[in-house]
Amino acid sequence: MARVRVNFELDPDAPELIGHLPQVKAAVTKEAQAIAAKANSIGAGFRTEEYERPDTKERVGGAAPKYAALKARDSAYVGCVALVVEKNYAAIKDNHLHNTLLKAKG
């Protein structure tokens, strides 16, 4: 059997080009959704105290934290990016006190 040696050079823009593929965007979005789901389960026991909003005098709070994943979109520096964000004040406070998103990312 003959040995064949092949040399090739990658395009320096290859990682960026791969990141713009729809399949890669779908995979990145799916991973962000998994992180958001894990963050929601980690922060499920956390509740903020009830408080009165100064502008409307409405009683708010006592809600569970809610995290959500945003759909992957193109980035100027890497192929694509998907974000996991806090959807309410309880999530902001939970993430600040316990680093929930960092723990969910694992």
Residue frames as a rotation matrix with the C-alpha (Angstrom) as fourth column:
MET 1
0.587 0.809 0.000 0.00
0.809 -0.587 0.000 0.00
0.000 0.000 -1.000 0.00
ALA 2
-0.305 -0.683 0.663 1.34
0.676 -0.646 -0.354 3.41
0.671 0.340 0.659 -0.94
ARG 3
-0.100 0.213 -0.972 1.45
0.844 -0.499 -0.196 6.28
-0.527 -0.840 -0.129 1.47
VAL 4
0.013 0.188 0.982 0.02
0.723 -0.680 0.121 9.55
0.690 0.709 -0.145 0.32
ARG 5
-0.445 -0.188 -0.876 0.82
0.783 -0.557 -0.278 12.79
-0.436 -0.809 0.395 2.03
VAL 6
0.168 0.587 0.792 -1.53
0.774 -0.576 0.262 15.74
0.610 0.569 -0.551 1.59
ASN 7
-0.719 -0.361 -0.594 -0.69
0.640 -0.676 -0.364 19.25
-0.270 -0.642 0.718 2.73
PHE 8
0.087 0.745 0.661 -3.37
0.742 -0.491 0.457 21.87
0.665 0.451 -0.595 2.98
GLU 9
-0.931 -0.352 -0.093 -3.68
0.338 -0.744 -0.576 25.32
0.134 -0.568 0.812 4.45
LEU 10
-0.043 0.957 -0.287 -6.77
0.979 -0.016 -0.201 26.62
-0.197 -0.289 -0.937 6.20
ASP 11
-0.033 0.177 0.984 -8.23
0.431 -0.885 0.174 29.92
0.902 0.430 -0.047 5.21
PRO 12
-0.921 -0.367 -0.134 -7.63
0.273 -0.361 -0.892 32.35
0.279 -0.858 0.432 8.13
ASP 13
-0.599 0.769 0.223 -11.31
-0.791 -0.611 -0.019 33.34
0.122 -0.188 0.975 7.93
ALA 14
-0.577 0.369 -0.729 -12.52
-0.029 0.882 0.470 29.72
0.817 0.292 -0.498 8.16
PRO 15
-0.767 0.333 -0.548 -13.78
0.637 0.297 -0.712 29.92
-0.074 -0.895 -0.439 11.79
GLU 16
-0.667 0.544 -0.510 -15.79
-0.342 -0.831 -0.439 33.02
-0.662 -0.118 0.740 10.96
LEU 17
-0.554 0.448 -0.702 -17.23
-0.761 0.069 0.645 31.44
0.337 0.891 0.303 7.83
ILE 18
-0.708 0.279 -0.649 -18.21
0.322 0.945 0.055 28.27
0.629 -0.170 -0.759 9.67
GLY 19
-0.819 0.346 -0.459 -19.94
0.411 -0.205 -0.888 30.30
-0.401 -0.916 0.025 12.38
HIS 20
-0.615 0.606 -0.505 -22.30
-0.682 -0.730 -0.045 31.86
-0.396 0.317 0.862 9.84
LEU 21
-0.825 0.323 -0.464 -23.75
-0.098 0.727 0.680 28.50
0.557 0.606 -0.568 8.75
PRO 22
0.027 0.938 0.346 -27.41
-0.758 -0.207 0.619 27.95
0.652 -0.279 0.705 9.72
GLN 23
0.504 0.133 -0.854 -26.59
0.242 0.927 0.287 24.57
0.829 -0.351 0.435 11.28
VAL 24
-0.540 -0.765 -0.351 -24.00
0.624 -0.084 -0.777 26.17
0.565 -0.639 0.522 13.56
LYS 25
-0.694 0.364 0.621 -26.41
-0.503 -0.862 -0.057 28.96
0.515 -0.352 0.782 14.53
ALA 26
0.399 0.888 -0.229 -29.05
-0.469 0.412 0.781 26.36
0.788 -0.204 0.581 15.39
ALA 27
0.221 -0.397 -0.891 -26.58
0.634 0.753 -0.178 24.43
0.741 -0.525 0.418 17.56
VAL 28
-0.829 -0.544 0.135 -25.46
0.290 -0.622 -0.727 27.60
0.479 -0.563 0.673 19.37
THR 29
-0.317 0.811 0.491 -29.10
-0.724 -0.542 0.427 28.61
0.612 -0.220 0.759 19.98
LYS 30
0.530 0.517 -0.672 -29.88
-0.043 0.808 0.587 25.13
0.847 -0.282 0.451 21.31
GLU 31
-0.257 -0.720 -0.645 -26.92
0.742 0.281 -0.609 25.32
0.619 -0.635 0.462 23.72
ALA 32
-0.869 -0.009 0.495 -28.06
-0.210 -0.899 -0.385 28.75
0.449 -0.438 0.779 24.95
GLN 33
0.140 0.987 0.075 -31.57
-0.652 0.035 0.757 27.36
0.745 -0.155 0.649 25.54
ALA 34
0.370 -0.079 -0.926 -30.09
0.466 0.878 0.111 24.50
0.804 -0.472 0.362 27.57
ILE 35
-0.725 -0.671 -0.153 -28.12
0.510 -0.373 -0.775 26.97
0.463 -0.640 0.613 29.69
ALA 36
-0.588 0.587 0.557 -31.25
-0.605 -0.776 0.179 29.09
0.537 -0.231 0.811 30.24
ALA 37
0.443 0.776 -0.449 -33.25
-0.278 0.595 0.754 26.01
0.852 -0.209 0.479 31.27
LYS 38
0.013 -0.524 -0.852 -30.54
0.753 0.566 -0.337 24.97
0.658 -0.637 0.401 33.73
ALA 39
-0.900 -0.325 0.290 -30.36
0.105 -0.808 -0.580 28.52
0.423 -0.492 0.761 35.14
ASN 40
-0.127 0.937 0.326 -34.15
-0.690 -0.320 0.649 28.50
0.713 -0.142 0.687 35.60
SER 41
0.570 0.345 -0.746 -33.95
0.182 0.832 0.524 25.23
0.801 -0.435 0.411 37.52
ILE 42
-0.407 -0.788 -0.461 -31.01
0.728 0.025 -0.685 26.40
0.551 -0.615 0.564 39.66
GLY 43
-0.955 -0.029 0.296 -32.71
-0.095 -0.913 -0.396 29.69
0.282 -0.406 0.869 40.56
ALA 44
-0.228 0.960 -0.164 -36.16
0.162 0.203 0.966 28.17
0.960 0.193 -0.202 41.11
GLY 45
0.122 0.271 -0.955 -35.88
0.942 0.271 0.198 28.34
0.312 -0.924 -0.222 44.92
PHE 46
-0.816 -0.487 -0.311 -34.84
0.557 -0.806 -0.201 31.99
-0.153 -0.337 0.929 44.95
ARG 47
0.309 0.897 0.317 -37.52
0.891 -0.389 0.233 34.65
0.332 0.210 -0.920 45.52
THR 48
-0.700 -0.449 0.556 -37.19
0.253 -0.883 -0.396 38.39
0.668 -0.137 0.731 45.84
GLU 49
-0.645 0.494 -0.584 -38.90
0.597 -0.153 -0.788 40.21
-0.478 -0.856 -0.196 48.66
GLU 50
0.240 0.786 0.569 -42.05
0.936 -0.344 0.080 42.13
0.259 0.513 -0.818 47.88
TYR 51
-0.666 -0.424 -0.614 -41.64
0.557 -0.830 -0.031 45.85
-0.496 -0.363 0.789 47.63
GLU 52
0.494 0.855 -0.158 -43.66
0.591 -0.463 -0.661 48.89
-0.638 0.233 -0.734 46.62
ARG 53
-0.212 -0.528 0.823 -42.75
0.950 -0.309 0.046 50.70
0.230 0.791 0.567 43.43
PRO 54
-0.563 -0.062 -0.824 -42.32
0.527 -0.795 -0.300 54.39
-0.637 -0.603 0.480 44.26
ASP 55
-0.967 0.142 -0.212 -43.84
-0.250 -0.699 0.670 55.68
-0.053 0.701 0.711 41.03
THR 56
-0.419 0.854 -0.309 -47.03
-0.317 0.181 0.931 53.57
0.851 0.488 0.195 40.89
LYS 57
-0.355 0.201 0.913 -47.35
-0.931 0.010 -0.364 52.43
-0.082 -0.979 0.184 44.54
GLU 58
0.605 0.526 -0.598 -47.88
-0.624 0.779 0.054 48.93
0.494 0.341 0.800 43.16
ARG 59
0.331 -0.464 0.822 -46.73
-0.661 0.508 0.552 45.92
-0.673 -0.726 -0.139 45.22
VAL 60
0.698 -0.183 -0.693 -44.33
-0.542 0.497 -0.677 43.80
0.468 0.848 0.248 43.18
GLY 61
-0.372 -0.901 0.224 -41.79
-0.897 0.286 -0.338 41.07
0.241 -0.327 -0.914 43.82
GLY 62
-0.019 0.306 0.952 -41.95
-0.645 0.724 -0.245 37.57
-0.764 -0.619 0.184 45.21
ALA 63
0.827 0.334 -0.452 -41.48
-0.560 0.417 -0.716 36.13
-0.051 0.845 0.532 41.73
ALA 64
0.533 -0.662 0.527 -39.16
0.405 0.747 0.527 33.33
-0.742 -0.068 0.666 40.70
PRO 65
-0.195 -0.676 -0.710 -36.21
-0.455 -0.579 0.676 34.29
-0.869 0.456 -0.195 38.49
LYS 66
0.755 0.431 0.494 -36.70
0.266 0.487 -0.832 33.83
-0.599 0.759 0.253 34.75
TYR 67
-0.326 -0.882 -0.341 -33.86
-0.304 -0.243 0.921 33.43
-0.895 0.404 -0.189 32.28
ALA 68
0.788 0.577 0.215 -34.27
0.049 0.290 -0.956 33.23
-0.614 0.763 0.201 28.51
ALA 69
-0.306 -0.871 0.384 -32.06
0.516 0.187 0.836 32.49
-0.800 0.454 0.392 25.52
LEU 70
0.378 0.330 -0.865 -31.92
-0.525 -0.693 -0.494 34.84
-0.762 0.641 -0.089 22.56
LYS 71
0.910 0.032 0.413 -31.58
0.294 0.652 -0.699 33.38
-0.291 0.758 0.584 19.08
ALA 72
-0.022 -0.999 0.037 -28.03
0.640 0.015 0.768 33.21
-0.768 0.040 0.639 17.70
ARG 73
0.962 0.265 -0.066 -27.01
0.130 -0.657 -0.742 36.08
-0.240 0.706 -0.667 15.45
ASP 74
0.502 -0.805 0.315 -23.95
0.636 0.097 -0.766 37.04
0.586 0.585 0.561 13.43
SER 75
0.750 -0.386 -0.537 -21.01
0.310 -0.513 0.801 38.63
-0.585 -0.767 -0.265 15.18
ALA 76
0.869 -0.462 -0.176 -18.27
-0.444 -0.575 -0.687 40.82
0.216 0.675 -0.705 13.77
TYR 77
0.041 -0.939 0.341 -15.52
-0.999 -0.028 0.045 39.03
-0.033 -0.343 -0.939 15.73
VAL 78
-0.776 -0.176 0.606 -16.66
-0.204 0.979 0.023 35.41
-0.597 -0.106 -0.795 15.84
GLY 79
-0.916 0.381 0.122 -19.09
0.275 0.379 0.884 33.53
0.290 0.843 -0.452 13.63
CYS 80
0.003 0.962 0.272 -22.24
-0.028 -0.272 0.962 33.81
1.000 -0.010 0.026 15.74
VAL 81
-0.960 -0.252 0.122 -23.33
-0.095 -0.119 -0.988 34.55
0.263 -0.960 0.091 19.29
ALA 82
0.092 0.981 -0.169 -26.39
0.279 0.138 0.950 33.58
0.956 -0.135 -0.261 21.35
LEU 83
-0.691 -0.318 0.649 -27.12
-0.426 -0.547 -0.721 35.28
0.584 -0.775 0.242 24.67
VAL 84
-0.104 0.662 -0.742 -28.81
0.804 0.495 0.329 34.09
0.585 -0.562 -0.584 27.85
VAL 85
-0.635 -0.062 0.770 -30.45
-0.135 -0.972 -0.190 37.03
0.761 -0.225 0.609 29.61
GLU 86
-0.835 0.412 -0.364 -32.32
0.451 0.134 -0.882 37.80
-0.315 -0.901 -0.298 32.81
LYS 87
-0.497 0.725 0.477 -36.01
0.524 -0.187 0.831 38.44
0.692 0.663 -0.287 32.12
ASN 88
0.646 0.733 0.214 -37.05
0.257 -0.473 0.843 39.91
0.719 -0.489 -0.494 35.47
TYR 89
0.334 -0.500 0.799 -35.67
-0.742 -0.662 -0.104 41.62
0.581 -0.558 -0.592 38.55
ALA 90
0.786 -0.014 0.618 -35.57
-0.465 0.646 0.605 38.35
-0.408 -0.763 0.501 40.52
ALA 91
0.825 -0.507 0.250 -33.24
0.562 0.688 -0.459 36.87
0.060 0.519 0.853 37.91
ILE 92
0.408 -0.690 0.598 -30.98
-0.092 -0.682 -0.725 39.93
0.908 0.241 -0.342 37.99
LYS 93
0.377 -0.219 0.900 -30.70
-0.908 -0.279 0.313 39.72
0.183 -0.935 -0.304 41.77
ASP 94
0.896 -0.007 0.443 -30.32
-0.125 0.955 0.269 35.93
-0.425 -0.297 0.855 41.75
ASN 95
0.717 -0.660 0.225 -27.53
0.528 0.304 -0.793 36.08
0.455 0.687 0.566 39.19
HIS 96
0.319 -0.588 0.743 -25.80
-0.431 -0.788 -0.439 38.90
0.844 -0.181 -0.505 41.09
LEU 97
0.424 -0.079 0.902 -25.89
-0.903 0.045 0.428 37.08
-0.074 -0.996 -0.052 44.42
HIS 98
0.481 -0.082 0.873 -25.27
-0.265 0.935 0.234 33.51
-0.836 -0.344 0.428 43.26
ASN 99
-0.461 -0.662 -0.591 -23.61
-0.756 -0.055 0.652 33.69
-0.464 0.747 -0.475 39.79
THR 100
0.233 0.692 0.684 -26.42
-0.218 0.722 -0.657 31.52
-0.948 0.004 0.319 38.45
LEU 101
0.892 0.127 -0.435 -25.58
-0.441 0.024 -0.897 31.94
-0.103 0.992 0.077 34.77
LEU 102
-0.050 -0.984 -0.173 -21.94
-0.956 0.098 -0.278 31.03
0.290 0.152 -0.945 35.35
LYS 103
-0.496 -0.060 0.866 -22.98
-0.541 0.801 -0.255 27.93
-0.679 -0.595 -0.430 37.31
ALA 104
0.560 0.787 0.259 -25.51
-0.224 0.445 -0.867 26.97
-0.798 0.427 0.425 34.61
LYS 105
0.595 -0.432 -0.677 -22.82
-0.778 -0.100 -0.620 27.26
0.200 0.896 -0.396 31.95
GLY 106
0.937 -0.209 0.278 -20.76
0.039 0.857 0.515 24.82
-0.346 -0.472 0.811 33.97
